[in-house]
């Protein structure tokens, strides 16, 4: 039985190159101005090779949404495995990981925004996959008494909104590699209030005295 070129190791590497090229082209040009010709040129492959892996520009766009989602969730999960502490600590690592990913993948915001209009089902799956694990973790934290009881799905959506808009304002708009420390600390204060977790006395004292914010932890998870 013949093996499809798309499923060989070489084929997987080529598919990866096409997705990486599509990420750059869609970020720079948007969906409507992007073209298969630009994608294959950026990937350094022949146009015929594109059709071994994807049937159309629409399909590679939808696959890119899924690919960004998978890589984002993987980055968050790796952060979880590296850290300990309670739910607020997990939120801190999760938000840090999200901001780091958003800075490394500027296409994330534009691709997901455009997906609302050109691939709404792909956009819905993107958020639903994140919310599913996030709500499950928040529910476990509520059971453990670490988070004030409420609807975990609603809380998950609200926390995602905080992360997305803070990232958009201080990473995308300002073209930064990282959210400023003072903004990150204020964001964590908002998150603590949303969870029903008051900041520690030391944190409150240092903020009142105008001391520099506590250092951030890298890595993180929303699952």
C-alpha positions as CSV (number, residue, x, y, z in Angstrom):
1,X,0.0,0.0,0.0
2,X,1.4,3.4,-1.0
3,X,2.1,5.9,1.8
4,X,0.8,9.4,1.2
5,X,3.6,12.0,0.9
6,X,1.7,14.1,3.4
7,X,2.1,11.5,6.2
8,X,5.8,10.8,5.8
9,X,8.3,12.5,8.0
10,X,9.4,14.7,5.1
11,X,5.7,15.4,4.4
12,X,5.1,16.5,8.0
13,X,8.1,18.8,7.8
14,X,6.7,20.4,4.6
15,X,3.3,20.8,6.2
16,X,4.9,22.5,9.2
17,X,6.8,24.9,6.8
18,X,3.5,25.7,5.0
19,X,1.7,26.4,8.3
20,X,4.6,28.6,9.6
21,X,4.6,30.5,6.3
22,X,0.8,30.9,6.4
23,X,1.0,32.3,9.9
24,X,3.4,35.0,8.7
25,X,1.5,35.7,5.5
26,X,-1.9,35.9,7.1
27,X,-0.5,38.1,9.9
28,X,1.1,40.5,7.4
29,X,-1.7,40.6,4.8
30,X,-4.9,39.4,6.3
31,X,-7.0,36.6,4.9
32,X,-8.4,38.3,1.8
33,X,-5.0,39.8,0.6
34,X,-3.1,36.6,1.4
35,X,-2.6,34.1,-1.4
36,X,-1.4,30.6,-1.9
37,X,1.4,32.0,-4.1
38,X,2.7,34.1,-1.3
39,X,2.5,31.2,1.2
40,X,4.4,28.8,-1.0
41,X,7.0,31.4,-1.8
42,X,7.5,32.1,1.9
43,X,7.7,28.3,2.6
44,X,10.1,27.7,-0.3
45,X,8.0,25.0,-1.9
46,X,6.4,24.5,-5.3
47,X,2.7,25.5,-5.6
48,X,1.8,21.9,-6.5
49,X,3.2,20.8,-3.1
50,X,0.7,23.0,-1.4
51,X,-2.2,20.9,-2.7
52,X,-0.7,17.7,-1.4
53,X,-1.4,19.1,2.1
54,X,-4.3,21.6,1.7
55,X,-7.1,22.0,-0.8
56,X,-7.5,25.8,-0.6
57,X,-6.5,29.0,1.2
58,X,-9.6,28.5,3.3
59,X,-8.5,25.1,4.5
60,X,-5.0,26.2,5.5
61,X,-6.5,29.2,7.3
62,X,-8.8,26.9,9.3
63,X,-5.9,24.5,10.0
64,X,-3.7,27.4,11.1
65,X,-6.4,28.4,13.7
66,X,-6.4,24.8,15.0
67,X,-2.6,24.7,15.0
68,X,-2.2,28.0,16.9
69,X,-4.7,26.7,19.4
70,X,-2.9,23.4,19.9
71,X,0.5,25.1,20.4
72,X,-1.0,27.7,22.8
73,X,-2.6,25.0,24.9
74,X,0.7,23.0,24.9
75,X,2.6,26.1,26.0
76,X,0.2,26.6,28.9
77,X,0.3,22.9,29.9
78,X,4.1,22.9,30.0
79,X,4.0,25.8,32.3
80,X,1.7,23.9,34.6
81,X,3.9,20.9,34.9
82,X,6.8,23.2,36.0
83,X,5.1,24.9,38.8
84,X,3.3,24.4,42.1
85,X,1.2,26.4,44.5
86,X,-2.5,27.1,44.5
87,X,-4.9,28.3,41.8
88,X,-3.7,31.9,42.0
89,X,-0.2,30.8,41.3
90,X,-1.4,28.7,38.4
91,X,-3.3,31.8,37.0
92,X,-0.1,33.8,37.3
93,X,1.9,31.3,35.3
94,X,-0.9,30.9,32.8
95,X,-1.2,34.6,32.1
96,X,2.6,34.9,31.8
97,X,2.6,32.0,29.3
98,X,-0.2,33.5,27.3
99,X,1.5,36.8,27.0
100,X,4.8,35.2,26.0
101,X,3.0,33.1,23.3
102,X,1.2,36.2,22.0
103,X,4.4,38.1,21.8
104,X,6.1,35.2,19.9
105,X,3.1,34.7,17.6
106,X,1.7,38.1,16.6
107,X,-0.5,36.3,14.1
108,X,-2.6,34.9,16.9
109,X,-4.7,38.0,17.4
110,X,-5.2,38.8,13.7
111,X,-6.0,35.3,12.7
112,X,-8.5,34.7,15.4
113,X,-10.2,38.0,14.8
114,X,-10.5,37.3,11.1
115,X,-11.7,33.8,11.8
116,X,-14.9,35.3,13.3
117,X,-15.9,36.3,9.8
118,X,-14.1,33.8,7.4
119,X,-14.1,30.6,9.6
120,X,-16.5,31.1,12.5
121,X,-16.7,27.4,13.4
122,X,-12.9,27.3,13.7
123,X,-13.0,30.3,15.9
124,X,-15.6,28.7,18.1
125,X,-13.6,25.6,18.5
126,X,-10.5,27.6,19.4
127,X,-12.2,29.2,22.4
128,X,-14.3,26.1,23.4
129,X,-11.1,24.0,23.6
130,X,-9.5,26.5,25.9
131,X,-12.6,27.1,28.0
132,X,-13.2,23.4,28.5
133,X,-10.0,22.7,30.3
134,X,-10.0,26.1,32.1
135,X,-13.4,25.7,33.5
136,X,-12.6,22.1,34.7
137,X,-9.5,23.4,36.6
138,X,-11.5,26.3,38.1
139,X,-14.2,24.0,39.2
140,X,-11.6,21.8,40.9
141,X,-10.2,24.9,42.6
142,X,-13.7,25.8,43.8
143,X,-14.1,22.3,45.3
144,X,-10.8,22.7,47.1
145,X,-11.9,26.1,48.5
146,X,-9.3,28.1,46.6
147,X,-11.8,30.0,44.5
148,X,-15.1,31.6,45.4
149,X,-18.0,29.4,44.1
150,X,-19.6,30.5,40.9
151,X,-20.2,29.2,37.4
152,X,-16.7,28.0,36.3
153,X,-17.5,28.4,32.6
154,X,-18.6,32.0,33.0
155,X,-15.5,32.7,35.1
156,X,-13.2,31.0,32.5
157,X,-14.6,33.2,29.8
158,X,-14.2,36.4,31.9
159,X,-10.6,35.5,32.8
160,X,-9.8,34.8,29.1
161,X,-11.2,38.2,28.2
162,X,-8.9,39.9,30.7
163,X,-5.9,38.2,29.3
164,X,-6.8,38.8,25.7
165,X,-7.5,42.5,26.1
166,X,-4.4,43.2,28.3
167,X,-2.3,41.4,25.7
168,X,-3.8,43.3,22.9
169,X,-3.3,46.7,24.6
170,X,0.3,46.2,25.8
171,X,1.8,43.6,23.4
172,X,0.0,44.0,20.1
173,X,-0.7,47.7,20.1
174,X,2.6,48.7,21.7
175,X,4.5,46.0,19.8
176,X,6.2,44.8,22.9
177,X,7.9,41.5,23.7
178,X,6.3,41.4,27.1
179,X,3.6,43.0,29.2
180,X,5.3,45.6,31.5
181,X,5.8,44.4,35.0
182,X,3.6,47.0,36.6
183,X,0.7,46.1,34.2
184,X,1.2,42.4,34.8
185,X,1.0,42.9,38.6
186,X,-2.2,45.1,38.3
187,X,-3.6,42.3,36.1
188,X,-2.9,39.7,38.7
189,X,-4.6,41.9,41.3
190,X,-7.7,42.0,39.2
191,X,-7.5,38.2,38.7
192,X,-7.1,37.6,42.4
193,X,-10.3,39.7,43.0
194,X,-12.2,37.7,40.4
195,X,-11.2,34.5,42.1
196,X,-12.1,35.9,45.5
197,X,-8.5,35.7,46.6
198,X,-7.1,38.7,48.5
199,X,-3.5,39.6,47.8
200,X,-1.1,38.8,50.7
201,X,-0.2,41.5,53.3
202,X,3.3,41.7,51.9
203,X,2.0,42.4,48.4
204,X,-0.4,45.0,49.7
205,X,2.4,46.7,51.8
206,X,4.8,46.8,48.9
207,X,2.2,48.3,46.5
208,X,1.3,50.9,49.1
209,X,4.9,51.9,49.7
210,X,5.5,52.1,45.9
211,X,8.1,49.3,45.9
212,X,8.8,47.5,42.6
213,X,6.4,44.7,41.8
214,X,7.3,41.2,42.6
215,X,9.1,39.3,39.9
216,X,7.0,37.3,37.5
217,X,7.1,33.5,37.1
218,X,7.5,32.3,33.5
219,X,5.5,29.5,32.1
220,X,1.9,28.8,32.9
221,X,-1.4,27.0,32.2
222,X,-5.1,27.4,32.0
223,X,-6.0,23.7,32.5
